[in-house]
């Protein structure tokens, strides 16, 4: 008897562990997102964004032998009681990564929806925390839960394509 796995749901999450002295400047990223929202303009290149992107792409290549590249990025600010709309699967990339720039403790989570062989409409919740990333396949639907804090949460989204 033989077994062949035809598909797998890969999902990644963890801390962004930069070397001492080279930490991601989350304040600058937050300011860039504020500027883009206030001025209604695109959130363009910044040094902290480039450092984060290099960390993620190099980590994936080194540890998972998977080359990925950034196709687009944008920031979101979630005010108290605000949540995202359901975000439907995306065909313009392979992965969607959320980087938690500023998250009030225990205020929000990401819910991803998936099907397995036996059950449809499963979901899994993962808490959002400062300086953590969550990367999911782009074919999954997801949403950010309501912000239960009295302060804002700031999240950077980066879309990646796999080579």
C-alpha positions in Angstrom: 0.0 0.0 0.0 1.3 3.5 -0.9 0.2 6.9 0.2 0.7 10.1 -1.8 -0.1 13.5 -0.3 -1.7 15.7 -3.1 -2.1 18.9 -1.2 -1.1 20.5 2.0 -2.2 23.6 3.8 0.9 25.5 4.8 0.7 28.4 7.3 3.5 30.2 9.0 3.6 32.5 12.1 6.1 33.7 14.6 8.2 36.5 15.9 10.3 38.7 13.7 13.7 38.1 15.4 16.2 40.6 13.9 19.8 40.8 15.2 20.4 43.2 18.1 20.8 46.7 16.7 18.9 45.9 13.5 15.3 45.7 14.9 12.4 46.7 12.7 11.5 50.3 13.4 7.8 49.7 13.9 7.2 53.4 14.8 8.4 54.5 11.3 6.2 51.8 9.7 3.2 53.1 11.7 3.9 56.7 10.7 4.2 55.6 7.0 0.8 53.9 7.3 -0.7 57.0 8.9 0.7 59.3 6.2 -0.7 57.1 3.5 -4.2 57.0 5.1 -4.3 60.8 5.9 -2.9 61.9 2.5 -4.8 59.1 0.7 -1.7 58.0 -1.2 0.2 54.7 -1.6 2.4 53.5 1.2 5.7 53.3 -0.7 9.2 52.1 0.0 10.7 52.6 3.5 13.8 51.2 5.1 11.9 49.2 7.8 9.6 47.7 5.2 12.6 46.7 3.2 14.3 45.1 6.3 11.1 43.2 7.1 10.7 42.0 3.5 14.3 40.8 3.3 14.0 39.0 6.7 10.9 37.1 5.5 12.1 36.3 2.0 15.6 35.2 3.1 14.1 33.1 6.0 11.8 31.3 3.6 14.5 30.6 1.2 17.0 29.4 3.9 14.5 27.4 6.0 11.9 26.2 3.6 13.8 26.2 0.3 11.0 28.4 -1.1 11.7 31.6 -3.0 9.1 34.3 -2.5 8.9 37.9 -3.6 6.8 40.9 -2.6 4.1 41.8 -5.1 2.3 44.5 -3.0 1.8 45.9 0.4 -0.5 48.2 2.4 -1.3 49.1 5.9 -4.5 49.1 8.0 -5.4 50.9 11.1 -8.2 49.3 13.3 -9.8 51.7 15.7 -11.7 50.5 18.8 -14.5 48.1 17.9 -13.4 48.1 14.2 -12.8 44.8 12.3 -11.9 44.0 8.8 -14.5 42.9 6.3 -14.2 39.3 5.4 -11.2 39.1 3.1 -11.8 36.7 0.3 -9.1 34.5 -1.4 -6.8 36.3 -3.7 -5.6 35.1 -7.1 -2.9 37.8 -7.5 -0.4 36.1 -5.1 0.6 32.9 -3.4 0.7 34.1 0.3 -0.7 36.9 2.3 1.4 38.0 5.3 0.1 40.2 8.2 2.8 41.9 10.3 1.6 43.2 13.6 3.2 46.7 14.0 1.2 47.8 17.0 -1.4 45.6 18.7 -3.0 46.2 22.1 -2.6 43.0 24.2 -5.4 40.5 23.8 -7.4 42.9 21.7 -7.8 41.1 18.4 -7.2 37.9 16.4 -7.0 36.6 12.8 -9.6 34.0 11.9 -8.9 31.9 8.8 -11.4 29.6 7.2 -10.4 26.3 5.6 -11.9 22.9 4.6 -10.4 19.6 5.3 -11.3 16.1 3.9 -14.1 15.6 6.4 -15.4 19.0 7.4 -16.2 22.1 5.5 -16.2 25.6 7.0 -13.6 25.1 9.7 -11.8 28.0 11.2 -8.8 28.7 13.2 -8.1 31.8 15.3 -4.6 33.1 16.1 -4.1 36.1 18.4 -2.5 39.2 17.0 0.6 40.4 18.9 3.3 43.1 18.5 6.1 42.2 16.2 4.6 38.9 15.1 3.8 37.8 11.6 1.2 35.4 10.2 1.5 34.1 6.6 -1.3 32.2 5.1 -2.0 30.8 1.6 -3.8 33.4 -0.5 -6.7 31.0 -1.4 -7.9 31.1 2.3 -10.6 33.5 3.4 -9.9 35.4 6.6 -10.8 38.4 8.7 -9.4 40.5 11.6 -11.7 40.4 14.6 -13.0 43.6 16.2 -10.5 45.5 18.2 -11.6 45.2 21.8 -9.1 47.8 23.1 -9.5 51.5 23.6 -6.5 52.2 21.3 -5.8 51.5 17.7 -4.1 48.4 16.2 -1.9 48.8 13.2 -1.2 45.9 10.8 1.0 45.8 7.6 -0.1 43.4 4.9 2.4 42.1 2.3 1.4 39.9 -0.6 4.0 37.3 -1.8 4.3 35.3 -4.9 6.2 32.0 -4.8 8.7 31.2 -7.5 
